Amino acid sequence: MADAPTHDQVLDAKGLLCPMPIVKLAKFMREMTPAQVVLLEATDPGAIPDVAAWSRNTKNPVIHQETEGKVMRFWIQKA
Amino acid sequence: MSSIVYVHSGGVNNPERSATPIYLATTAAAMDVEVGIYFTVNGPTLLKKGVAETLIVPKYDGHGAPLRRFIDQALDMGVKFYVCQPSLDLHGLTRDDLIDEVQMIGGAAFNDMCLEADAVISF
C-alpha cells in the first residue's frame, strides 16, 4: 500500500452515523482552501461508498484511503 | 448544478416516516446538489410551530431525537422547504402556523420545479 499523504487537518467522524459524516465533511471542506488535504476518519458502515459518491459529485478528490478494523480513513483534497 | 426534489407526504401520525426524506435532502445538499422538500398531504403537520420540538423520531433502542434537530440540519445545509395551500387547508393550518423557513408555492410552481430537477423522489 502506498504511504499516506500528508494532511492539513483531521476531521474525526468516528461514531457518527449517516448522514452526519458527509454533512460534517461538506461543512468542513467549505472552510478549507483549495489544495489543502483533510484526513477524515469514520466508522459508519456506509462510509466508503458515501465518501466516493460525495467526492464524485463535489469534485473534491479522495487521494488515498485506508481501512484499519472498523475505522476508515480518507485523505481528501479540496478542489 | 444538479437538483433533486423530495416529496414528503408523511405527517405527525407516522413519526417513523418523518425524518428520512429530511436526512436524504440534507445529504444531497452536502453533495452540492440544489435540493427542496415539498411537504404535501400530511407533510405540513410536521412544520407546525412547536411540533418538531416534541416529535421524537423513534429508534429501536428508545433513544430517538426530536425531528427539529433534523430540520435544523437541513436548513443549515441550504435545503429549501415548500408547502402549498390545499395541504394546509386539509389540516386547518395557515402559513402563520408554520415555521418561518417554509416557502409557499402552488401546483404549477411545484410541477415546474420537478420538470427542471434531475430527480424527484417521493415519500
N, CA and C atoms of all chains as a GROMACS GRO file, in nm:
protein
  606
    1MET      N    1   0.085  -0.120   0.000
    1MET     CA    2   0.000   0.000   0.000
    1MET      C    3   0.088   0.125   0.000
    2ALA      N    4   0.048   0.223  -0.074
    2ALA     CA    5   0.125   0.348  -0.079
    2ALA      C    6   0.120   0.417   0.057
    3ASP      N    7   0.225   0.491   0.088
    3ASP     CA    8   0.226   0.566   0.214
    3ASP      C    9   0.117   0.671   0.212
    4ALA      N   10   0.064   0.699   0.331
    4ALA     CA   11  -0.040   0.801   0.341
    4ALA      C   12   0.019   0.939   0.309
    5PRO      N   13  -0.052   1.018   0.232
    5PRO     CA   14  -0.004   1.154   0.204
    5PRO      C   15  -0.012   1.242   0.329
    6THR      N   16   0.053   1.354   0.326
    6THR     CA   17   0.042   1.447   0.439
    6THR      C   18  -0.096   1.512   0.435
    7HIS      N   19  -0.140   1.556   0.551
    7HIS     CA   20  -0.270   1.624   0.558
    7HIS      C   21  -0.258   1.753   0.637
    8ASP      N   22  -0.351   1.843   0.612
    8ASP     CA   23  -0.351   1.973   0.681
    8ASP      C   24  -0.441   1.973   0.805
    9GLN      N   25  -0.550   1.897   0.796
    9GLN     CA   26  -0.647   1.897   0.906
    9GLN      C   27  -0.701   1.756   0.923
   10VAL      N   28  -0.752   1.728   1.043
   10VAL     CA   29  -0.816   1.599   1.070
   10VAL      C   30  -0.963   1.625   1.104
   11LEU      N   31  -1.052   1.545   1.047
   11LEU     CA   32  -1.193   1.552   1.082
   11LEU      C   33  -1.233   1.416   1.140
   12ASP      N   34  -1.260   1.416   1.269
   12ASP     CA   35  -1.296   1.290   1.336
   12ASP      C   36  -1.447   1.272   1.329
   13ALA      N   37  -1.490   1.179   1.246
   13ALA     CA   38  -1.634   1.149   1.236
   13ALA      C   39  -1.663   1.010   1.289
   14LYS      N   40  -1.572   0.957   1.370
   14LYS     CA   41  -1.592   0.822   1.424
   14LYS      C   42  -1.714   0.822   1.517
   15GLY      N   43  -1.796   0.719   1.503
   15GLY     CA   44  -1.915   0.709   1.587
   15GLY      C   45  -2.037   0.778   1.530
   16LEU      N   46  -2.017   0.864   1.432
   16LEU     CA   47  -2.132   0.933   1.369
   16LEU      C   48  -2.192   0.843   1.261
   17LEU      N   49  -2.323   0.849   1.251
   17LEU     CA   50  -2.392   0.767   1.153
   17LEU      C   51  -2.448   0.853   1.040
   18CYS      N   52  -2.473   0.787   0.928
   18CYS     CA   53  -2.532   0.850   0.810
   18CYS      C   54  -2.651   0.936   0.850
   19PRO      N   55  -2.663   1.059   0.806
   19PRO     CA   56  -2.578   1.126   0.707
   19PRO      C   57  -2.471   1.217   0.767
   20MET      N   58  -2.448   1.208   0.900
   20MET     CA   59  -2.364   1.309   0.962
   20MET      C   60  -2.218   1.314   0.915
   21PRO      N   61  -2.152   1.199   0.886
   21PRO     CA   62  -2.013   1.213   0.838
   21PRO      C   63  -2.004   1.298   0.712
   22ILE      N   64  -2.099   1.278   0.620
   22ILE     CA   65  -2.096   1.354   0.494
   22ILE      C   66  -2.134   1.501   0.517
   23VAL      N   67  -2.231   1.523   0.605
   23VAL     CA   68  -2.270   1.661   0.634
   23VAL      C   69  -2.155   1.736   0.699
   24LYS      N   70  -2.090   1.670   0.797
   24LYS     CA   71  -1.974   1.734   0.863
   24LYS      C   72  -1.860   1.758   0.764
   25LEU      N   73  -1.838   1.660   0.677
   25LEU     CA   74  -1.731   1.674   0.578
   25LEU      C   75  -1.759   1.793   0.486
   26ALA      N   76  -1.883   1.804   0.440
   26ALA     CA   77  -1.918   1.913   0.349
   26ALA      C   78  -1.896   2.049   0.416
   27LYS      N   79  -1.941   2.060   0.541
   27LYS     CA   80  -1.925   2.188   0.611
   27LYS      C   81  -1.778   2.219   0.635
   28PHE      N   82  -1.702   2.115   0.670
   28PHE     CA   83  -1.560   2.131   0.698
   28PHE      C   84  -1.487   2.177   0.572
   29MET      N   85  -1.518   2.116   0.459
   29MET     CA   86  -1.448   2.148   0.334
   29MET      C   87  -1.474   2.291   0.288
   30ARG      N   88  -1.592   2.342   0.323
   30ARG     CA   89  -1.623   2.480   0.283
   30ARG      C   90  -1.530   2.580   0.349
   31GLU      N   91  -1.471   2.542   0.462
   31GLU     CA   92  -1.381   2.632   0.534
   31GLU      C   93  -1.235   2.615   0.491
   32MET      N   94  -1.207   2.514   0.410
   32MET     CA   95  -1.069   2.488   0.371
   32MET      C   96  -1.033   2.565   0.244
   33THR      N   97  -0.903   2.576   0.219
   33THR     CA   98  -0.859   2.643   0.097
   33THR      C   99  -0.819   2.538  -0.006
   34PRO      N  100  -0.831   2.570  -0.135
   34PRO     CA  101  -0.801   2.473  -0.240
   34PRO      C  102  -0.660   2.413  -0.223
   35ALA      N  103  -0.653   2.283  -0.252
   35ALA     CA  104  -0.530   2.202  -0.245
   35ALA      C  105  -0.500   2.152  -0.105
   36GLN      N  106  -0.567   2.206  -0.003
   36GLN     CA  107  -0.548   2.151   0.131
   36GLN      C  108  -0.608   2.011   0.139
   37VAL      N  109  -0.550   1.931   0.229
   37VAL     CA  110  -0.595   1.792   0.243
   37VAL      C  111  -0.652   1.772   0.384
   38VAL      N  112  -0.772   1.714   0.388
   38VAL     CA  113  -0.830   1.676   0.516
   38VAL      C  114  -0.823   1.524   0.530
   39LEU      N  115  -0.790   1.480   0.649
   39LEU     CA  116  -0.796   1.337   0.680
   39LEU      C  117  -0.926   1.313   0.756
   40LEU      N  118  -1.017   1.242   0.691
   40LEU     CA  119  -1.147   1.209   0.751
   40LEU      C  120  -1.139   1.069   0.809
   41GLU      N  121  -1.177   1.056   0.936
   41GLU     CA  122  -1.185   0.924   0.998
   41GLU      C  123  -1.330   0.894   1.029
   42ALA      N  124  -1.378   0.777   0.985
   42ALA     CA  125  -1.518   0.743   1.002
   42ALA      C  126  -1.534   0.596   1.034
   43THR      N  127  -1.644   0.566   1.104
   43THR     CA  128  -1.677   0.425   1.133
   43THR      C  129  -1.814   0.387   1.078
   44ASP      N  130  -1.884   0.480   1.017
   44ASP     CA  131  -2.015   0.448   0.960
   44ASP      C  132  -1.997   0.340   0.854
   45PRO      N  133  -2.077   0.231   0.862
   45PRO     CA  134  -2.055   0.119   0.768
   45PRO      C  135  -2.070   0.157   0.621
   46GLY      N  136  -2.141   0.266   0.593
   46GLY     CA  137  -2.158   0.307   0.454
   46GLY      C  138  -2.058   0.410   0.408
   47ALA      N  139  -1.955   0.435   0.488
   47ALA     CA  140  -1.867   0.548   0.460
   47ALA      C  141  -1.793   0.535   0.326
   48ILE      N  142  -1.750   0.415   0.290
   48ILE     CA  143  -1.669   0.404   0.167
   48ILE      C  144  -1.750   0.443   0.043
   49PRO      N  145  -1.868   0.383   0.019
   49PRO     CA  146  -1.946   0.430  -0.096
   49PRO      C  147  -1.995   0.574  -0.082
   50ASP      N  148  -2.023   0.615   0.042
   50ASP     CA  149  -2.074   0.751   0.061
   50ASP      C  150  -1.968   0.856   0.030
   51VAL      N  151  -1.848   0.834   0.078
   51VAL     CA  152  -1.741   0.932   0.052
   51VAL      C  153  -1.709   0.935  -0.098
   52ALA      N  154  -1.711   0.816  -0.161
   52ALA     CA  155  -1.685   0.810  -0.306
   52ALA      C  156  -1.792   0.890  -0.383
   53ALA      N  157  -1.918   0.872  -0.344
   53ALA     CA  158  -2.027   0.943  -0.414
   53ALA      C  159  -2.019   1.094  -0.390
   54TRP      N  160  -1.987   1.130  -0.267
   54TRP     CA  161  -1.974   1.272  -0.234
   54TRP      C  162  -1.859   1.334  -0.315
   55SER      N  163  -1.747   1.262  -0.319
   55SER     CA  164  -1.629   1.311  -0.390
   55SER      C  165  -1.658   1.330  -0.539
   56ARG      N  166  -1.727   1.232  -0.597
   56ARG     CA  167  -1.757   1.240  -0.741
   56ARG      C  168  -1.847   1.359  -0.772
   57ASN      N  169  -1.941   1.387  -0.683
   57ASN     CA  170  -2.035   1.496  -0.708
   57ASN      C  171  -1.978   1.633  -0.678
   58THR      N  172  -1.891   1.641  -0.578
   58THR     CA  173  -1.839   1.772  -0.540
   58THR      C  174  -1.704   1.802  -0.604
   59LYS      N  175  -1.646   1.701  -0.673
   59LYS     CA  176  -1.518   1.716  -0.744
   59LYS      C  177  -1.399   1.737  -0.650
   60ASN      N  178  -1.416   1.702  -0.523
   60ASN     CA  179  -1.303   1.705  -0.429
   60ASN      C  180  -1.246   1.564  -0.423
   61PRO      N  181  -1.127   1.538  -0.479
   61PRO     CA  182  -1.081   1.400  -0.493
   61PRO      C  183  -1.034   1.334  -0.363
   62VAL      N  184  -1.064   1.204  -0.353
   62VAL     CA  185  -1.006   1.121  -0.246
   62VAL      C  186  -0.871   1.074  -0.300
   63ILE      N  187  -0.763   1.119  -0.237
   63ILE     CA  188  -0.631   1.088  -0.292
   63ILE      C  189  -0.569   0.963  -0.231
   64HIS      N  190  -0.629   0.918  -0.120
   64HIS     CA  191  -0.576   0.797  -0.056
   64HIS      C  192  -0.681   0.750   0.044
   65GLN      N  193  -0.690   0.618   0.064
   65GLN     CA  194  -0.776   0.570   0.172
   65GLN      C  195  -0.724   0.442   0.231
   66GLU      N  196  -0.753   0.423   0.359
   66GLU     CA  197  -0.707   0.305   0.432
   66GLU      C  198  -0.820   0.258   0.523
   67THR      N  199  -0.821   0.128   0.551
   67THR     CA  200  -0.915   0.074   0.650
   67THR      C  201  -0.836  -0.001   0.754
   68GLU      N  202  -0.866   0.026   0.879
   68GLU     CA  203  -0.799  -0.044   0.990
   68GLU      C  204  -0.908  -0.087   1.087
   69GLY      N  205  -0.942  -0.215   1.084
   69GLY     CA  206  -1.055  -0.262   1.166
   69GLY      C  207  -1.182  -0.193   1.120
   70LYS      N  208  -1.250  -0.128   1.214
   70LYS     CA  209  -1.376  -0.060   1.180
   70LYS      C  210  -1.355   0.085   1.139
   71VAL      N  211  -1.231   0.132   1.146
   71VAL     CA  212  -1.205   0.273   1.115
   71VAL      C  213  -1.159   0.288   0.970
   72MET      N  214  -1.231   0.372   0.898
   72MET     CA  215  -1.193   0.403   0.761
   72MET      C  216  -1.134   0.544   0.757
   73ARG      N  217  -1.022   0.558   0.686
   73ARG     CA  218  -0.957   0.690   0.677
   73ARG      C  219  -0.950   0.732   0.531
   74PHE      N  220  -0.985   0.856   0.507
   74PHE     CA  221  -0.989   0.911   0.371
   74PHE      C  222  -0.908   1.040   0.368
   75TRP      N  223  -0.817   1.050   0.274
   75TRP     CA  224  -0.743   1.175   0.253
   75TRP      C  225  -0.810   1.245   0.134
   76ILE      N  226  -0.868   1.358   0.161
   76ILE     CA  227  -0.949   1.425   0.060
   76ILE      C  228  -0.892   1.564   0.036
   77GLN      N  229  -0.870   1.592  -0.091
   77GLN     CA  230  -0.811   1.721  -0.127
   77GLN      C  231  -0.920   1.818  -0.171
   78LYS      N  232  -0.913   1.937  -0.118
   78LYS     CA  233  -1.010   2.040  -0.160
   78LYS      C  234  -0.979   2.082  -0.303
   79ALA      N  235  -1.080   2.078  -0.387
   79ALA     CA  236  -1.063   2.113  -0.530
   79ALA      C  237  -1.042   2.262  -0.547
   80MET      N  238  -2.530   2.281  -1.181
   80MET     CA  239  -2.558   2.217  -1.052
   80MET      C  240  -2.676   2.120  -1.066
   81SER      N  241  -2.661   1.999  -1.011
   81SER     CA  242  -2.771   1.902  -1.012
   81SER      C  243  -2.879   1.947  -0.914
   82SER      N  244  -2.999   1.896  -0.934
   82SER     CA  245  -3.105   1.930  -0.839
   82SER      C  246  -3.197   1.810  -0.815
   83ILE      N  247  -3.247   1.802  -0.692
   83ILE     CA  248  -3.340   1.695  -0.653
   83ILE      C  249  -3.458   1.760  -0.579
   84VAL      N  250  -3.578   1.712  -0.610
   84VAL     CA  251  -3.697   1.748  -0.533
   84VAL      C  252  -3.741   1.625  -0.455
   85TYR      N  253  -3.755   1.639  -0.324
   85TYR     CA  254  -3.814   1.534  -0.241
   85TYR      C  255  -3.959   1.573  -0.213
   86VAL      N  256  -4.049   1.475  -0.222
   86VAL     CA  257  -4.190   1.498  -0.189
   86VAL      C  258  -4.217   1.424  -0.058
   87HIS      N  259  -4.258   1.499   0.044
   87HIS     CA  260  -4.276   1.442   0.177
   87HIS      C  261  -4.425   1.447   0.212
   88SER      N  262  -4.489   1.329   0.217
   88SER     CA  263  -4.633   1.325   0.247
   88SER      C  264  -4.664   1.271   0.386
   89GLY      N  265  -4.560   1.233   0.461
   89GLY     CA  266  -4.582   1.178   0.595
   89GLY      C  267  -4.603   1.288   0.697
   90GLY      N  268  -4.684   1.258   0.800
   90GLY     CA  269  -4.714   1.361   0.900
   90GLY      C  270  -4.689   1.315   1.042
   91VAL      N  271  -4.747   1.389   1.135
   91VAL     CA  272  -4.721   1.364   1.278
   91VAL      C  273  -4.770   1.228   1.325
   92ASN      N  274  -4.864   1.168   1.253
   92ASN     CA  275  -4.913   1.037   1.297
   92ASN      C  276  -4.821   0.922   1.260
   93ASN      N  277  -4.718   0.951   1.183
   93ASN     CA  278  -4.621   0.847   1.145
   93ASN      C  279  -4.479   0.898   1.171
   94PRO      N  280  -4.443   0.909   1.298
   94PRO     CA  281  -4.310   0.964   1.329
   94PRO      C  282  -4.196   0.888   1.263
   95GLU      N  283  -4.215   0.757   1.244
   95GLU     CA  284  -4.106   0.678   1.184
   95GLU      C  285  -4.084   0.715   1.038
   96ARG      N  286  -4.181   0.781   0.976
   96ARG     CA  287  -4.166   0.822   0.837
   96ARG      C  288  -4.127   0.970   0.825
   97SER      N  289  -4.109   1.036   0.939
   97SER     CA  290  -4.095   1.182   0.933
   97SER      C  291  -3.958   1.231   0.891
   98ALA      N  292  -3.853   1.156   0.927
   98ALA     CA  293  -3.719   1.214   0.913
   98ALA      C  294  -3.643   1.173   0.788
   99THR      N  295  -3.674   1.055   0.732
   99THR     CA  296  -3.590   1.003   0.624
   99THR      C  297  -3.577   1.098   0.504
  100PRO      N  298  -3.686   1.155   0.453
  100PRO     CA  299  -3.667   1.248   0.340
  100PRO      C  300  -3.580   1.369   0.378
  101ILE      N  301  -3.588   1.405   0.506
  101ILE     CA  302  -3.510   1.521   0.553
  101ILE      C  303  -3.362   1.486   0.562
  102TYR      N  304  -3.331   1.364   0.610
  102TYR     CA  305  -3.191   1.319   0.611
  102TYR      C  306  -3.133   1.319   0.470
  103LEU      N  307  -3.212   1.259   0.380
  103LEU     CA  308  -3.160   1.242   0.244
  103LEU      C  309  -3.141   1.377   0.176
  104ALA      N  310  -3.233   1.468   0.202
  104ALA     CA  311  -3.220   1.601   0.143
  104ALA      C  312  -3.096   1.672   0.199
  105THR      N  313  -3.072   1.654   0.328
  105THR     CA  314  -2.954   1.714   0.390
  105THR      C  315  -2.827   1.658   0.326
  106THR      N  316  -2.827   1.529   0.302
  106THR     CA  317  -2.710   1.466   0.240
  106THR      C  318  -2.691   1.518   0.098
  107ALA      N  319  -2.801   1.532   0.025
  107ALA     CA  320  -2.791   1.586  -0.111
  107ALA      C  321  -2.732   1.727  -0.110
  108ALA      N  322  -2.776   1.807  -0.016
  108ALA     CA  323  -2.722   1.944  -0.007
  108ALA      C  324  -2.574   1.940   0.024
  109ALA      N  325  -2.532   1.844   0.105
  109ALA     CA  326  -2.389   1.829   0.137
  109ALA      C  327  -2.308   1.788   0.015
  110MET      N  328  -2.376   1.729  -0.085
  110MET     CA  329  -2.311   1.688  -0.210
  110MET      C  330  -2.318   1.800  -0.315
  111ASP      N  331  -2.348   1.920  -0.269
  111ASP     CA  332  -2.359   2.035  -0.360
  111ASP      C  333  -2.474   2.021  -0.460
  112VAL      N  334  -2.577   1.947  -0.420
  112VAL     CA  335  -2.698   1.937  -0.502
  112VAL      C  336  -2.796   2.043  -0.453
  113GLU      N  337  -2.864   2.109  -0.546
  113GLU     CA  338  -2.969   2.203  -0.509
  113GLU      C  339  -3.092   2.120  -0.472
  114VAL      N  340  -3.144   2.137  -0.352
  114VAL     CA  341  -3.247   2.045  -0.306
  114VAL      C  342  -3.360   2.115  -0.234
  115GLY      N  343  -3.483   2.071  -0.267
  115GLY     CA  344  -3.601   2.120  -0.199
  115GLY      C  345  -3.686   2.004  -0.153
  116ILE      N  346  -3.760   2.027  -0.043
  116ILE     CA  347  -3.857   1.927   0.002
  116ILE      C  348  -3.995   1.992  -0.008
  117TYR      N  349  -4.084   1.924  -0.079
  117TYR     CA  350  -4.221   1.970  -0.093
  117TYR      C  351  -4.306   1.890   0.004
  118PHE      N  352  -4.356   1.956   0.108
  118PHE     CA  353  -4.437   1.891   0.212
  118PHE      C  354  -4.582   1.898   0.167
  119THR      N  355  -4.641   1.782   0.141
  119THR     CA  356  -4.778   1.780   0.092
  119THR      C  357  -4.858   1.672   0.167
  120VAL      N  358  -4.988   1.663   0.141
  120VAL     CA  359  -5.079   1.574   0.212
  120VAL      C  360  -5.063   1.598   0.364
  121ASN      N  361  -4.999   1.505   0.437
  121ASN     CA  362  -4.983   1.525   0.581
  121ASN      C  363  -4.851   1.594   0.618
  122GLY      N  364  -4.765   1.613   0.520
  122GLY     CA  365  -4.634   1.671   0.546
  122GLY      C  366  -4.636   1.803   0.622
  123PRO      N  367  -4.728   1.895   0.588
  123PRO     CA  368  -4.726   2.024   0.658
  123PRO      C  369  -4.746   2.014   0.809
  124THR      N  370  -4.806   1.903   0.857
  124THR     CA  371  -4.826   1.893   1.003
  124THR      C  372  -4.692   1.886   1.077
  125LEU      N  373  -4.587   1.846   1.007
  125LEU     CA  374  -4.454   1.840   1.069
  125LEU      C  375  -4.393   1.978   1.086
  126LEU      N  376  -4.447   2.073   1.011
  126LEU     CA  377  -4.387   2.207   1.007
  126LEU      C  378  -4.462   2.307   1.094
  127LYS      N  379  -4.567   2.258   1.162
  127LYS     CA  380  -4.640   2.348   1.251
  127LYS      C  381  -4.548   2.390   1.366
  128LYS      N  382  -4.549   2.518   1.396
  128LYS     CA  383  -4.462   2.568   1.503
  128LYS      C  384  -4.480   2.486   1.631
  129GLY      N  385  -4.370   2.447   1.691
  129GLY     CA  386  -4.374   2.374   1.818
  129GLY      C  387  -4.384   2.223   1.805
  130VAL      N  388  -4.423   2.175   1.688
  130VAL     CA  389  -4.444   2.030   1.671
  130VAL      C  390  -4.313   1.953   1.667
  131ALA      N  391  -4.221   1.998   1.585
  131ALA     CA  392  -4.098   1.921   1.562
  131ALA      C  393  -4.010   1.914   1.688
  132GLU      N  394  -4.030   2.010   1.779
  132GLU     CA  395  -3.950   2.009   1.903
  132GLU      C  396  -3.988   1.890   1.990
  133THR      N  397  -4.114   1.845   1.980
  133THR     CA  398  -4.160   1.737   2.069
  133THR      C  399  -4.184   1.606   1.995
  134LEU      N  400  -4.180   1.610   1.862
  134LEU     CA  401  -4.198   1.486   1.786
  134LEU      C  402  -4.066   1.410   1.784
  135ILE      N  403  -4.066   1.292   1.845
  135ILE     CA  404  -3.942   1.214   1.854
  135ILE      C  405  -3.935   1.116   1.737
  136VAL      N  406  -3.826   1.122   1.664
  136VAL     CA  407  -3.802   1.027   1.556
  136VAL      C  408  -3.754   0.899   1.624
  137PRO      N  409  -3.835   0.792   1.617
  137PRO     CA  410  -3.805   0.676   1.700
  137PRO      C  411  -3.680   0.600   1.657
  138LYS      N  412  -3.622   0.535   1.755
  138LYS     CA  413  -3.510   0.444   1.730
  138LYS      C  414  -3.538   0.318   1.809
  139TYR      N  415  -3.489   0.207   1.760
  139TYR     CA  416  -3.515   0.078   1.825
  139TYR      C  417  -3.471   0.078   1.971
  140ASP      N  418  -3.360   0.146   1.999
  140ASP     CA  419  -3.307   0.144   2.137
  140ASP      C  420  -3.377   0.245   2.229
  141GLY      N  421  -3.478   0.315   2.174
  141GLY     CA  422  -3.552   0.409   2.258
  141GLY      C  423  -3.489   0.547   2.268
  142HIS      N  424  -3.371   0.565   2.208
  142HIS     CA  425  -3.303   0.695   2.219
  142HIS      C  426  -3.320   0.778   2.092
  143GLY      N  427  -3.444   0.804   2.059
  143GLY     CA  428  -3.470   0.885   1.940
  143GLY      C  429  -3.440   1.032   1.966
  144ALA      N  430  -3.431   1.108   1.857
  144ALA     CA  431  -3.403   1.251   1.869
  144ALA      C  432  -3.523   1.329   1.816
  145PRO      N  433  -3.541   1.452   1.864
  145PRO     CA  434  -3.653   1.531   1.812
  145PRO      C  435  -3.634   1.567   1.664
  146LEU      N  436  -3.744   1.568   1.592
  146LEU     CA  437  -3.740   1.600   1.449
  146LEU      C  438  -3.676   1.736   1.424
  147ARG      N  439  -3.692   1.827   1.516
  147ARG     CA  440  -3.640   1.963   1.498
  147ARG      C  441  -3.489   1.961   1.468
  148ARG      N  442  -3.418   1.867   1.529
  148ARG     CA  443  -3.274   1.860   1.506
  148ARG      C  444  -3.244   1.835   1.357
  149PHE      N  445  -3.325   1.747   1.295
  149PHE     CA  446  -3.301   1.712   1.156
  149PHE      C  447  -3.348   1.824   1.062
  150ILE      N  448  -3.454   1.892   1.104
  150ILE     CA  449  -3.500   2.008   1.026
  150ILE      C  450  -3.392   2.116   1.028
  151ASP      N  451  -3.335   2.140   1.145
  151ASP     CA  452  -3.232   2.244   1.156
  151ASP      C  453  -3.108   2.209   1.074
  152GLN      N  454  -3.069   2.080   1.076
  152GLN     CA  455  -2.954   2.038   0.994
  152GLN      C  456  -2.981   2.065   0.846
  153ALA      N  457  -3.102   2.032   0.803
  153ALA     CA  458  -3.138   2.050   0.662
  153ALA      C  459  -3.134   2.199   0.624
  154LEU      N  460  -3.195   2.281   0.706
  154LEU     CA  461  -3.198   2.426   0.676
  154LEU      C  462  -3.057   2.482   0.676
  155ASP      N  463  -2.977   2.435   0.771
  155ASP     CA  464  -2.839   2.481   0.782
  155ASP      C  465  -2.757   2.446   0.658
  156MET      N  466  -2.789   2.332   0.595
  156MET     CA  467  -2.716   2.292   0.474
  156MET      C  468  -2.774   2.357   0.348
  157GLY      N  469  -2.882   2.432   0.363
  157GLY     CA  470  -2.937   2.503   0.248
  157GLY      C  471  -3.055   2.436   0.180
  158VAL      N  472  -3.113   2.335   0.244
  158VAL     CA  473  -3.233   2.271   0.188
  158VAL      C  474  -3.350   2.370   0.197
  159LYS      N  475  -3.428   2.377   0.088
  159LYS     CA  476  -3.546   2.464   0.087
  159LYS      C  477  -3.672   2.384   0.121
  160PHE      N  478  -3.760   2.443   0.198
  160PHE     CA  479  -3.885   2.377   0.237
  160PHE      C  480  -4.002   2.447   0.167
  161TYR      N  481  -4.090   2.367   0.105
  161TYR     CA  482  -4.206   2.423   0.035
  161TYR      C  483  -4.335   2.356   0.081
  162VAL      N  484  -4.442   2.434   0.082
  162VAL     CA  485  -4.577   2.379   0.102
  162VAL      C  486  -4.671   2.448   0.005
  163CYS      N  487  -4.789   2.388  -0.016
  163CYS     CA  488  -4.892   2.459  -0.092
  163CYS      C  489  -5.023   2.462  -0.014
  164GLN      N  490  -5.107   2.557  -0.049
  164GLN     CA  491  -5.226   2.590   0.030
  164GLN      C  492  -5.322   2.473   0.053
  165PRO      N  493  -5.357   2.394  -0.051
  165PRO     CA  494  -5.456   2.288  -0.027
  165PRO      C  495  -5.415   2.190   0.084
  166SER      N  496  -5.285   2.161   0.095
  166SER     CA  497  -5.247   2.066   0.200
  166SER      C  498  -5.246   2.135   0.338
  167LEU      N  499  -5.243   2.267   0.340
  167LEU     CA  500  -5.264   2.337   0.468
  167LEU      C  501  -5.412   2.332   0.505
  168ASP      N  502  -5.499   2.356   0.405
  168ASP     CA  503  -5.644   2.353   0.429
  168ASP      C  504  -5.690   2.218   0.483
  169LEU      N  505  -5.625   2.114   0.436
  169LEU     CA  506  -5.658   1.978   0.480
  169LEU      C  507  -5.648   1.963   0.632
  170HIS      N  508  -5.561   2.042   0.692
  170HIS     CA  509  -5.535   2.031   0.836
  170HIS      C  510  -5.575   2.156   0.912
  171GLY      N  511  -5.644   2.249   0.846
  171GLY     CA  512  -5.684   2.372   0.914
  171GLY      C  513  -5.567   2.459   0.953
  172LEU      N  514  -5.460   2.450   0.876
  172LEU     CA  515  -5.340   2.531   0.906
  172LEU      C  516  -5.334   2.654   0.816
  173THR      N  517  -5.269   2.758   0.864
  173THR     CA  518  -5.238   2.872   0.778
  173THR      C  519  -5.086   2.888   0.775
  174ARG      N  520  -5.038   2.970   0.682
  174ARG     CA  521  -4.895   2.997   0.671
  174ARG      C  522  -4.835   3.039   0.805
  175ASP      N  523  -4.911   3.120   0.878
  175ASP     CA  524  -4.858   3.172   1.005
  175ASP      C  525  -4.842   3.064   1.112
  176ASP      N  526  -4.909   2.951   1.094
  176ASP     CA  527  -4.895   2.842   1.191
  176ASP      C  528  -4.762   2.768   1.173
  177LEU      N  529  -4.699   2.787   1.058
  177LEU     CA  530  -4.580   2.707   1.024
  177LEU      C  531  -4.451   2.778   1.061
  178ILE      N  532  -4.343   2.702   1.070
  178ILE     CA  533  -4.212   2.762   1.097
  178ILE      C  534  -4.177   2.860   0.984
  179ASP      N  535  -4.099   2.960   1.021
  179ASP     CA  536  -4.075   3.073   0.930
  179ASP      C  537  -4.004   3.036   0.800
  180GLU      N  538  -3.925   2.928   0.802
  180GLU     CA  539  -3.838   2.899   0.687
  180GLU      C  540  -3.912   2.841   0.567
  181VAL      N  541  -4.041   2.812   0.583
  181VAL     CA  542  -4.118   2.750   0.475
  181VAL      C  543  -4.158   2.852   0.370
  182GLN      N  544  -4.150   2.809   0.243
  182GLN     CA  545  -4.199   2.895   0.134
  182GLN      C  546  -4.328   2.836   0.077
  183MET      N  547  -4.424   2.923   0.050
  183MET     CA  548  -4.550   2.880  -0.012
  183MET      C  549  -4.531   2.877  -0.164
  184ILE      N  550  -4.572   2.767  -0.225
  184ILE     CA  551  -4.575   2.761  -0.371
  184ILE      C  552  -4.709   2.702  -0.412
  185GLY      N  553  -4.737   2.700  -0.540
  185GLY     CA  554  -4.859   2.638  -0.590
  185GLY      C  555  -4.824   2.517  -0.675
  186GLY      N  556  -4.929   2.453  -0.724
  186GLY     CA  557  -4.909   2.333  -0.803
  186GLY      C  558  -4.828   2.355  -0.929
  187ALA      N  559  -4.846   2.469  -0.992
  187ALA     CA  560  -4.771   2.496  -1.115
  187ALA      C  561  -4.622   2.510  -1.086
  188ALA      N  562  -4.593   2.582  -0.978
  188ALA     CA  563  -4.451   2.601  -0.941
  188ALA      C  564  -4.389   2.468  -0.902
  189PHE      N  565  -4.467   2.384  -0.832
  189PHE     CA  566  -4.416   2.251  -0.794
  189PHE      C  567  -4.387   2.168  -0.919
  190ASN      N  568  -4.482   2.164  -1.012
  190ASN     CA  569  -4.459   2.085  -1.133
  190ASN      C  570  -4.340   2.137  -1.212
  191ASP      N  571  -4.327   2.266  -1.217
  191ASP     CA  572  -4.215   2.326  -1.289
  191ASP      C  573  -4.082   2.286  -1.224
  192MET      N  574  -4.082   2.289  -1.091
  192MET     CA  575  -3.962   2.251  -1.016
  192MET      C  576  -3.924   2.105  -1.050
  193CYS      N  577  -4.025   2.019  -1.060
  193CYS     CA  578  -4.000   1.878  -1.092
  193CYS      C  579  -3.948   1.862  -1.235
  194LEU      N  580  -4.005   1.938  -1.327
  194LEU     CA  581  -3.960   1.928  -1.466
  194LEU      C  582  -3.816   1.974  -1.482
  195GLU      N  583  -3.776   2.069  -1.399
  195GLU     CA  584  -3.640   2.123  -1.405
  195GLU      C  585  -3.539   2.037  -1.328
  196ALA      N  586  -3.588   1.952  -1.238
  196ALA     CA  587  -3.497   1.877  -1.150
  196ALA      C  588  -3.438   1.756  -1.222
  197ASP      N  589  -3.325   1.709  -1.170
  197ASP     CA  590  -3.265   1.586  -1.223
  197ASP      C  591  -3.332   1.463  -1.165
  198ALA      N  592  -3.394   1.476  -1.048
  198ALA     CA  593  -3.463   1.362  -0.988
  198ALA      C  594  -3.573   1.414  -0.896
  199VAL      N  595  -3.683   1.341  -0.891
  199VAL     CA  596  -3.794   1.369  -0.799
  199VAL      C  597  -3.817   1.241  -0.720
  200ILE      N  598  -3.811   1.252  -0.589
  200ILE     CA  599  -3.818   1.133  -0.504
  200ILE      C  600  -3.934   1.152  -0.406
  201SER      N  601  -4.025   1.057  -0.406
  201SER     CA  602  -4.150   1.074  -0.334
  201SER      C  603  -4.160   0.979  -0.215
  202PHE      N  604  -4.195   1.035  -0.100
  202PHE     CA  605  -4.216   0.955   0.021
  202PHE      C  606  -4.360   0.967   0.066
   0.00000   0.00000   0.00000
